[in-house]
Amino acid sequence: MAPQRVAMVASYLEGVGGQVETYIPHRYKEGYGVSLDGVRYASENRFSLMITLDCGTKDFESLQDAAERGIDVIVCDHHLPEDTLPAAFAVLNPKRVDCPYPFKELSRVRRSLQTSSILGQPNGFTGKRDLRGTGPCCDQHWGRSR
């Protein structure tokens, strides 16, 4: 459930003083992954940073376009990467061959929570128990996610 993950990360960033605008692509019109329309939207609105949730590892064309437009991208994903990674400021993906993190199958909402915690203060999620609590159920993953 993308809106839930977006709400979690946006709430965290706003809670630590970030200026945030969200963009959820239209799945049927823009397809899966980071769309060129999304990159164009970020560029037109003068965004300097994009954080992708649950996509980006295989979006070479759109992330190259973002780089050429001067937009840094932090990719937060879990899909199996190719032999090379896309142009991005960072690619956070537990399935990278060089990633020692032991829990490769975290739920999407848990990855969003952990991504936000490594950005700084884990207390940014105080009061967001509703979002954290429904995540594992929506994602239907087992293991460390629950």
N, C-alpha and C positions, 0 to 999 in steps of 0.2 A: 504494500500500500504506500505508494510514493508520497501522497500528501502528509501522511504521518511522519515519515522520515524527514521531509522538508520542514515540517513544523518543528520537529525536535531540534534540528541543526540551526534553523533560523532563530528559534527562541533562545537557544544557547548563545549564539553570536550577539543577538540584541542584548541579552542579559549581561554580557561582558563589554558592552559599549559599541558593538559593531553596527555599521549602517548596512542594512540588509534589504534586498529585494529578491523575491523568489520568482522562478520561472519553471513551470511544469509543462513540458512539451505535449502537444496533442498526439497521442499515440498513433491514431489512424492517419493524420495528415503529415506528421513529421517522422513517423517511424520510431524504432527503438534506438536508444543511445543518444549521444550528443548530436543535435541537429545543426545544420548550417543556419537554419532560421534562428535557433537559439543563440548561436554565436553572433549573428548579425544583430539580434535584439540587444545583446550585451554591449556590442560595439556602439550601436546607435545611442545607447543610454550611458555611454562612457564608463562602463564598469571596468575596473582594473583586475578583478579576480572573479573566477567562477569556481564553484565547488560542485563537482558532479556526485550524485548519489546513485549507486547501483548501475553505473554505466561509465564508459570512457576508455576502458582498457583496449578496446579494438576500434576506437573512433579516430583513426589516423587523420583522415581528411579534415574533419571539423576541428580537431585540436590543433592541427597545423594552421588552419585558418585563424583560430583564436590567437595563436602565437604571432602570426603575421600582423594581426590587428593590435598587438601589444597587451593582450589579456593573459594573465597568469591563470593556470588551471591546476586545481588539486583534484585528482581523480580518486574517488572512493568507490571501489568496485570489488566484485568477487568472481567475475567471469574469468575463465582460463585465458591467460595472456598468450599472445603470439611470441615468436622468438625475440622480437624487438618490442619496445614500448613506444607509445605515441609521444609526441612533443607535449610535455606538461611540466609544470613546476615540481609536482610530486605525483607519483602513482602509488596510492595506498591500496594494496591488494594482497590478502593473505595467501593467494595462490601463485604469487610470483615465485620463481625457482630460488631466488635469493632471499626469501622471507623466512626467518626462523620461527615465526609465530606458530604455536602448535595447534590452534583451533581454526582449521581451514574452512569450516562450514558454519560460521556464525550467521545468525539471522541478520537480515538487512537492517533492522532497527537497532540491533546490538552493535553492528559496525558503525552506524551513525552515532550512537552514544559514545563509543570508544573514540571515534574520530574527533568528536567535540571535546572529550576529556583530554586528549593528547595536545589539543590546541592551546590548552592553558588550565583554567580553573574548573575542576570537575563539579564545583558547586553551582555552576551555571544552570544545572538541571533541577535545582530545588523547586519543588512544587509541580514538576512535570510527570508525576507518577502515572497519571492517566495515559500519557503517550508511551511511557516506558513499559507499562504493564500490558497494554494490548498488543505491543509489537510482536512478541514471540508467538502469540496466538494467530495473528494475521499472517506471519511469515511461515508458520507451520514447520519450524526447524526444531531439532532436539539438541541435546548436549549442553554446551556452556551458555547458550542463548537463554535458557530458562532458569 
